[in-house]
Amino acid sequence: MKNKLPLILALIVIALSTYSFFYLFESYEEQEDLGWDKKARRNPYLAAEQFLAQTGVRVTSSDNFDKLIQLPPYGMVFISNSSQTLTRKRVDNLLEWVEQGGHLIVAAPVYDKDNKDFLLSRFNVENHELSKDEETDEAKPEEQPRLSEQLEKINKDILDNKQKEKQKEEKSKEQSIIPDAEITTLKFTDIDTTVRVHFSSESGLTHPGLYKNENTKYEGVEPGYWTGSEYGVHFMQFDLGDGLLSIISDNSIWRSDRINELDHAYLLWLLSNKNSEVVLLYGANMPSIFYFIWQYASEMVLTLGVLLMAWLLYRSRRFGSIRQFTDIAHQSLAEHIRASGEYLWRDHKYEQLIEPLRYEIKNRTQMHFPNYKQLNLQQQVELIQEYTSLSADRIESAFNRDISGDESEFTNIVTDLQKIRNTL
């Protein structure tokens, strides 16, 4: 029993701990907003694409006009910025497609005289910035209020502060954040309800046909329908053959962060309701030059690449004679002495080559003849001549003659000195 007691106590502790854990701690789920994913950041009209897909419309989105294989017949194409994506040839192809029954929606960029829009210029449509006139009153001198009036005003502000905050909260709930003056109301013949859209009030569309009167005539294509807010025209449509061209002044109404405002999504559904396929072109920049080079001149790029590789292989080959490297680790002392002598000879230091031998002979002669230094040059020559078979001229030349650089002369002098040294 004593051996089982620790086990029983351990089981009791584990059971109490488990019960306390499940009794005191409660599990719950919490959702955290991590923001837009990579696909949503890349495609600003992803919400519009998913919305149209849920209504049964086949949607295609692209950031490059050249990536479109072909335009959908009797479909709808939305271009977020026409000035930077459309060329003259593309405009001709698009208008021909519209006349055959397509619906083209174009967001007009703000007018820039240096950046011509080939599509809008054909219809004389421009998107100009709007300036809001602000009334300015001249500053007038005001009388300085009395102290009692200032105190009354401060007390009144303090007392009404809470009431004003409550009124602001109620107004923000009751009234819309968007002013009514900035809301554009659209009406269509096939629906009874109106569509409310909030276009940007910073720009508005202009067309000569909107300002004509009895005295002026406009011979170009006139818009069949247009509407806007108090700040200007923001929506305009042209009938072209069997198709329709719609121009808007703001390309952000169908972006993912604004499509849920007012009737923005409803307007997109109305414009694409009769179309089985929709293309959303949100690319604002032209493709890079490398894209066009690879698309239209890929054979030339491959040829140049092969030539470049061949040239690099040719230039990387070694040239010149092969240098023989000797292993200096096993060179003998005689080879080092010979190399040093050749270096001194090439450097014209002849005296350094022969002076050690002359100095050695003089020391050896002095050792054998102690009075050698007291003798004059002629006596020294005669003394050495007695022990050698050399003539006096050769002995004197061996000790005192300067080396001129002649190899044969140098060899003869060295030979005579070696003979004198060996004899002594």
C-alpha positions in Angstrom: 0.0 0.0 0.0 2.9 2.4 0.8 4.3 1.8 -2.7 1.0 2.7 -4.4 0.5 5.9 -2.4 2.8 8.2 -4.5 1.1 6.9 -7.6 -2.4 7.7 -6.2 -1.3 11.2 -5.2 0.2 11.8 -8.6 -3.0 10.8 -10.4 -5.0 13.0 -8.0 -2.8 16.0 -8.8 -3.0 15.4 -12.6 -6.8 15.1 -12.4 -7.2 18.3 -10.4 -4.8 20.2 -12.8 -6.8 19.0 -15.8 -10.1 20.0 -14.2 -8.7 23.4 -13.2 -7.4 24.0 -16.8 -10.7 23.3 -18.5 -12.7 25.1 -15.8 -10.6 28.3 -15.7 -9.5 28.7 -19.4 -11.9 29.3 -22.2 -11.1 28.9 -25.9 -12.3 31.5 -28.4 -11.7 32.4 -32.0 -10.5 35.8 -33.1 -10.3 37.2 -36.7 -7.4 39.5 -37.6 -7.4 41.8 -40.6 -4.1 41.3 -42.4 -4.9 43.7 -45.2 -5.0 43.0 -48.9 -3.1 40.0 -50.2 -0.6 40.1 -53.0 -3.1 39.6 -55.7 -5.4 42.4 -54.5 -2.5 44.8 -54.3 -1.4 43.9 -57.8 -4.9 44.3 -59.3 -6.8 47.3 -58.0 -10.0 46.1 -59.6 -10.0 42.7 -58.1 -13.2 43.3 -56.2 -15.0 44.5 -59.3 -13.8 41.3 -61.1 -15.1 39.0 -58.4 -18.4 40.9 -58.2 -19.0 40.6 -62.0 -18.0 36.9 -61.8 -20.7 36.3 -59.2 -23.3 37.8 -61.5 -22.5 35.2 -64.2 -20.3 37.4 -66.4 -17.0 36.0 -67.7 -14.4 38.5 -66.6 -10.8 38.9 -67.8 -8.4 41.4 -66.1 -5.0 42.4 -67.4 -2.3 45.0 -66.7 -1.1 45.1 -70.3 -3.0 45.7 -73.5 -0.6 43.5 -75.5 -1.5 40.5 -73.3 -5.0 40.5 -74.7 -5.3 37.9 -77.4 -8.5 39.3 -78.9 -11.3 41.6 -77.9 -14.5 39.9 -76.9 -17.2 40.2 -79.6 -20.2 42.1 -78.3 -18.5 42.4 -74.9 -17.4 45.3 -72.7 -13.9 46.6 -72.2 -12.9 49.0 -69.4 -9.7 51.0 -69.7 -8.6 52.8 -66.6 -6.2 55.2 -68.4 -6.4 55.7 -72.1 -3.6 58.2 -72.6 -0.9 55.8 -71.5 -2.2 52.5 -73.0 -3.7 53.5 -76.4 -1.8 54.2 -79.6 -3.3 55.4 -82.9 -3.4 51.8 -84.3 -5.1 50.5 -81.1 -7.6 53.3 -81.2 -8.6 52.4 -84.8 -9.0 48.7 -83.8 -11.0 49.6 -80.7 -13.4 51.9 -82.5 -13.9 49.4 -85.2 -14.7 46.8 -82.5 -17.2 49.3 -80.9 -19.0 49.9 -84.2 -19.5 46.1 -84.5 -21.4 46.0 -81.2 -18.9 46.4 -78.4 -19.1 48.6 -75.4 -16.0 50.6 -74.5 -15.7 52.4 -71.2 -12.7 54.8 -70.8 -11.6 56.7 -67.8 -10.3 60.1 -69.1 -7.1 61.3 -67.6 -6.7 64.9 -66.6 -6.0 67.0 -69.7 -2.3 67.5 -70.5 -1.3 69.4 -73.6 2.1 67.7 -73.7 0.5 64.2 -73.5 -2.1 63.8 -76.3 -4.9 61.3 -75.9 -5.5 59.7 -79.3 -9.0 58.4 -78.3 -10.5 61.4 -76.6 -9.1 63.9 -79.1 -11.1 62.2 -81.9 -14.3 63.1 -80.0 -13.1 66.4 -78.7 -13.5 65.3 -75.1 -11.2 66.7 -72.4 -11.0 66.2 -68.7 -10.1 69.5 -67.1 -9.3 70.3 -63.5 -12.1 72.1 -61.7 -11.4 75.1 -59.4 -13.8 75.8 -56.5 -14.4 79.5 -56.2 -14.1 80.6 -52.6 -15.6 83.9 -51.5 -13.1 86.1 -49.7 -14.1 89.0 -47.5 -11.8 91.8 -46.8 -10.5 91.9 -43.3 -12.4 94.5 -41.2 -11.2 95.8 -37.9 -13.4 94.5 -35.1 -14.1 96.2 -31.8 -12.4 94.7 -28.8 -15.2 93.0 -26.6 -15.5 93.8 -23.0 -14.3 91.4 -20.3 -17.8 90.5 -19.2 -18.8 89.6 -22.7 -15.7 87.4 -23.1 -16.5 85.5 -19.9 -20.1 85.0 -21.0 -18.9 83.6 -24.3 -16.5 81.2 -22.6 -19.1 79.9 -20.2 -21.6 79.4 -23.0 -19.1 77.4 -25.0 -18.3 75.2 -22.0 -22.0 74.6 -21.3 -22.8 73.8 -24.9 -19.8 71.6 -25.6 -21.4 68.3 -24.7 -24.6 69.2 -26.7 -22.5 70.1 -29.7 -20.7 66.7 -29.6 -24.0 64.8 -29.4 -25.4 66.8 -32.3 -22.3 66.0 -34.4 -22.6 62.3 -33.7 -26.3 62.3 -34.6 -25.6 64.3 -37.8 -22.8 61.9 -38.8 -25.3 59.0 -38.4 -28.2 60.6 -40.2 -26.4 62.5 -42.9 -24.1 61.0 -45.6 -20.4 61.7 -45.4 -20.5 62.5 -49.2 -22.0 66.0 -49.9 -25.0 65.9 -52.2 -23.3 68.5 -54.4 -20.6 66.0 -55.3 -23.0 63.1 -56.1 -23.8 62.4 -59.8 -27.3 61.0 -60.6 -27.6 58.8 -63.7 -30.8 57.8 -65.3 -31.3 55.1 -67.9 -34.2 54.4 -70.2 -34.6 50.7 -69.4 -34.7 51.1 -65.6 -36.9 53.1 -63.3 -34.5 53.8 -60.5 -31.7 56.4 -60.5 -28.1 55.5 -59.9 -26.0 57.7 -57.5 -22.3 57.8 -58.1 -19.6 59.8 -56.3 -17.2 61.0 -59.0 -14.2 63.1 -58.0 -15.1 66.8 -57.9 -11.5 67.8 -58.9 -12.1 67.3 -62.6 -14.9 67.3 -65.2 -15.5 66.4 -68.8 -15.9 69.0 -71.5 -17.2 68.8 -75.1 -18.0 71.5 -77.7 -21.5 70.0 -78.2 -22.5 70.8 -74.6 -22.1 74.5 -75.1 -23.6 75.1 -78.5 -26.5 77.4 -79.1 -28.5 78.7 -82.1 -25.6 80.9 -83.3 -22.9 78.1 -83.1 -22.9 74.8 -84.9 -20.8 71.7 -84.1 -20.3 69.2 -87.0 -18.5 66.5 -85.0 -19.9 63.5 -83.1 -22.0 64.7 -80.2 -22.7 62.8 -77.0 -26.0 61.1 -76.8 -26.1 61.3 -73.0 -24.2 63.1 -70.3 -24.7 63.9 -66.7 -22.7 65.2 -63.7 -22.8 66.9 -60.4 -22.8 70.6 -59.5 -19.1 70.7 -60.2 -19.1 69.5 -63.8 -19.9 66.7 -66.2 -18.5 63.3 -65.1 -20.3 60.7 -67.4 -20.7 60.9 -71.2 -21.8 58.4 -73.8 -21.5 58.2 -77.6 -23.4 56.0 -80.0 -21.0 54.5 -82.6 -22.6 52.1 -85.1 -24.0 49.1 -83.2 -21.8 49.8 -80.1 -21.4 52.3 -77.3 -18.6 54.5 -76.0 -18.8 55.6 -72.4 -16.3 58.1 -70.9 -16.0 58.8 -67.2 -13.9 61.4 -65.4 -12.8 59.3 -62.5 -11.2 55.8 -62.8 -11.4 55.1 -59.0 -15.1 54.5 -58.7 -14.7 50.8 -59.4 -11.5 50.3 -57.4 -11.6 47.7 -54.6 -11.6 50.4 -51.9 -14.5 52.4 -53.5 -16.7 50.0 -55.3 -18.9 49.6 -52.2 -19.8 53.3 -52.1 -23.3 54.4 -53.1 -24.3 52.6 -56.4 -20.9 52.1 -57.9 -21.2 48.3 -58.1 -24.8 48.7 -59.4 -23.6 51.0 -62.2 -20.9 48.5 -63.2 -23.5 45.8 -63.3 -25.9 47.9 -65.4 -23.2 48.7 -68.0 -22.1 45.1 -68.3 -25.6 43.5 -68.0 -26.1 42.8 -71.7 -22.5 41.6 -72.2 -21.4 38.0 -71.8 -17.7 38.9 -71.4 -16.0 41.8 -69.7 -12.3 42.9 -69.9 -10.8 45.1 -67.2 -7.6 46.7 -68.4 -6.0 48.4 -65.4 -2.4 48.8 -66.7 -1.4 52.4 -66.6 2.1 52.0 -68.1 3.3 50.9 -71.5 5.2 47.6 -71.6 9.0 47.8 -71.4 11.1 47.9 -74.5 12.5 44.5 -73.6 9.0 43.1 -73.9 8.5 44.4 -77.4 12.1 43.3 -78.4 11.5 39.8 -77.3 8.0 39.7 -78.8 8.9 41.0 -82.2 12.6 40.2 -82.6 13.2 37.1 -80.5 15.2 35.5 -83.3 17.6 38.5 -83.5 18.0 38.4 -79.7 18.9 34.7 -79.8 21.4 35.3 -82.6 23.1 38.1 -80.8 23.3 36.0 -77.7 25.0 33.2 -79.6 27.4 35.6 -81.2 28.2 37.1 -77.8 28.9 33.7 -76.3 31.2 32.8 -79.3 33.0 36.1 -78.9 33.5 35.5 -75.2 34.9 32.0 -75.8 37.2 33.4 -78.5 38.5 36.2 -76.2 38.9 33.9 -73.3 41.5 31.7 -75.0 45.1 32.1 -73.8 47.7 33.7 -76.1 51.5 34.1 -76.0 54.3 31.7 -75.4 54.1 29.2 -72.6 56.4 30.1 -69.7 58.3 27.3 -68.0 58.3 27.6 -64.3 61.1 25.8 -62.6 61.0 24.4 -59.1 63.2 26.8 -57.1 62.9 24.7 -54.0 65.6 22.2 -55.2 68.1 24.6 -56.7 71.7 24.2 -55.7 74.0 26.8 -54.2 76.0 26.9 -57.4 72.9 27.9 -59.4 72.2 30.7 -57.0 75.8 32.0 -57.2 75.6 31.8 -61.0 72.3 33.7 -61.1 73.8 36.4 -58.8 76.9 36.7 -61.1 74.8 37.0 -64.2 72.7 39.7 -62.5 75.9 41.7 -61.5 77.3 41.3 -65.0 74.1 42.6 -66.7 74.2 45.5 -64.3 77.8 46.3 -65.3 79.1 45.7 -61.8 82.3 43.9 -63.0 84.5 45.0 -60.1 82.1 43.4 -57.5 82.6 40.1 -59.3 86.4 40.0 -59.3 87.3 42.0 -56.2 86.6 39.1 -53.7 89.1 36.9 -55.6 91.8 39.6 -55.6 91.2 40.3 -51.9 91.6 36.6 -51.0 94.9 36.3 -52.9 96.3 39.4 -51.2 95.4 38.0 -47.7 96.9 34.6 -48.6 100.1 36.2 -49.9 100.5 38.3 -46.7 100.1 35.1 -44.6 103.0 33.4 -46.4 105.1 36.6 -46.7 104.8 38.8 -43.6 106.7 41.7 -45.2 104.5 41.6 -48.4 102.8 45.0 -47.6 106.2 46.8 -47.2 107.1 45.9 -50.7 106.3 48.2 -53.7 104.2 47.0 -56.6 107.2 45.9 -58.7 108.7 43.9 -55.9 105.3 42.3 -55.2 105.0 41.3 -58.8 108.5 39.8 -58.8 107.8 37.9 -55.6 104.7 36.3 -57.1 106.5 35.7 -60.4 109.1 33.5 -58.6 106.3 31.0 -57.5 104.3 31.2 -60.7 105.2 30.8 -64.4 103.2 33.9 -65.3 104.8 37.0 -66.8 105.0 40.2 -64.9 102.5 42.0 -67.3 99.9 39.3 -66.7 100.4 39.4 -62.9 100.1 43.2 -62.8 97.1 43.1 -65.1 95.3 40.5 -62.9 95.7 42.6 -59.8 95.2 46.2 -61.1 93.6 46.2 -64.5 90.0 47.6 -64.8 87.4 45.4 -66.3 85.9 46.9 -69.5 83.1 44.4 -70.1 84.9 42.1 -72.5 84.0 38.6 -71.6 87.3 37.1 -73.0 89.3 39.6 -71.1 87.4 39.0 -67.9 87.8 35.2 -68.3 91.6 35.5 -68.8 92.0 37.7 -65.7 90.0 35.3 -63.6 92.0 32.3 -64.9 95.3 34.1 -63.9 94.0 34.9 -60.4 92.9 31.4 -59.9 96.3 30.1 -60.9 98.1 32.5 -58.6 95.8 31.5 -55.7 96.3 27.8 -56.3 100.1 28.2 -56.5 100.3 30.2 -53.2 
